[in-house]
Amino acid sequence: MDATKKSPSLLIVVLAFAAVYLIWGSTYFFIEMAVKSISPMILGAVRFIVAGLILMAWVSARGEKIWNRKALMPAMISGTLMLFLGNGAVIWAEQFLPSSFVAIFLASAPLWFLLLDKVNWQQNFSNRFTLIGVSIGLLGVIALFYEKIVETGYQQSLAALIILCLANISWALGSLFSKYKVKNTSSSVNSAWQMLAAGLAFTLTGLLNGEFKMMQWTQVPVSAWLAVAYLVLFGSIIGYSAYVFLLSVRSATQVSTYAYVNPLVAVLLGVFINHDRLTAMQLGGLAVILCSVFFINLAKKRQVKMNARLGSSA
């Protein structure tokens, strides 16, 4: 890394985490709202092409370099893995599963980051706080949704759950590819190319499977378009850009803690919008999730201090 490169301020990092934690937790709800009226491939195509074009126009107006042949292909590969395969599976699954259940089954993301981040295997598997945080985070998410799963029997939607597991792996691989392979370009330019690549993949798939031909645009209600607008502005331009930025300045394991907090946000939306009731077990699950995030962030702080001591003694 270039030693002259200025590190981002703590405030920017905190705001980026807030965007990923809170905004992404709400996108599950809006995806479910939109996919009731818009087919999955069309929803993905509209969301990511519009968001990508807006973001590309913004970075161009700022004078950033958008054509970088060495960075372009890695950005498109990582965008396809994360947004087309990863997020596309979420859109498809929410045709059959409620948004809150999709959030829980994606909460194993930190575990996949831990297993697939080969560059940091030694650091991650030797840090007890990271391992504790990942472990209790999974337990917290299970506690959060266990009663609903047992009561409603959504465990029978096996195909959707398998697709979501594959989506988790694809998202983790794409994130790590973006973190380690995309060089010499800003996170905003990287995000824009990733979204455009995913939008193109959604469009081609929608054309091939006939979704665009069968789509009745005039039958889509205003509420669905408002949900798409939210996903474009908040979910993609703000939330996803914040995620790509965090991958460039923080460890993948720490960034992946969003997967523990997103179900919490999904539950709270259910409480305030759908008037769901929180049980004692669910409240306990929320507390455990917050503890898991604390442990993973504690591991990061201890690692930073250790690196600083090693650097000063060198």
Beta strands, then each sheet from edge to edge (+ up, - down):
end
